[in-house]
Amino acid sequence: LKEDHVIQHGLVVDGASLSLALREHEKLFMEVCKNCSAVLCCRMAPLQKAKTLYDSVYLTLYNICFTSLPILVYSLFEQLVHPDILQSKPGLYRDISKNSLLSFRTFLYWTLLGFSHAFVFFFGSYILMGEDTTLMGNGQLALETQFWTWMNHFVTWGSIAFYFIFSLFYGGIIWPFLHTQDMYFVFVQLLSSGSAWFAIIIIIITCLFPDVVKKVVYRHLCPTSTQKSQVIMGGAKAPTTKYLKILVVFFF
């Protein structure tokens, strides 16, 4: 490098050479790097061993097991009103005419709702628990479900139960076939903390409270034809029952 008249130099080193250089010629290697304009290390092992924010098993199972089934069952079994009511009152289809449920206003509402929930969960966890943000939230889908079947109950509450059971099982045992277990005893330690439970309850209530208020106010002040039919279908006690369900899910 000192004898060469080229103004700029670049260094490309593979994994084996890098290991040898750092192990036996660290000072010389660092001196060479300082005299180079660019240094490229072609080594994939450090990238494969990098410390992701969440455990890879949770990242893999989140969309596969923890959240997919409730959405799938909701899309297949949800009914705003009974089919017999729809046949006797075809005018109810006006509530969804011209893709009203897919309008930009609806899209904007759900987008802002998602951002607000993410904001509350992230900063709420950060404020209440410092750097420990291992919290989970659920319940929004339960607020939107009108037609409850055993399948809805099973996958909605079962997904929450499965998350806790899996976390206790996965993090409570030393598995010999795993190279690293970053989540070992983490979940057990979390559940043994009173501040963690307090933070979970406060954050969930903060997230869902505006949704509950919006549903109750809209149903009282400007109910749609579909919502009026739900009251007729369920009888005089239907509104009270619906609000009680919402409150139960809200506090759950």
Buried (B, 14 or more C-beta within 10 A) or exposed (E): EEEEEEEEEEBEBEEEBBEEBEEEEEEEBEEBBEEBEEBEBEBEEEEEEEEEEEBEBBEEBBEEEBBBBBEEBBEEBBEBBBEEBBEEBEEBEEBEEEEEEEEEEEEEEEEEBEEBBEEBBEEBBEEBBEEBBBBBBBBBBBBEBEEBBEBBEBBBBBBBEBBEEBBEEBBEEEEEEEEEBEBBEBBEEBEEEEEBEEBBEEBBEBBBEEBBEEBBEEBEEEBBBBBBBBBEEBEEEBBEEBBEBBEEBBEE
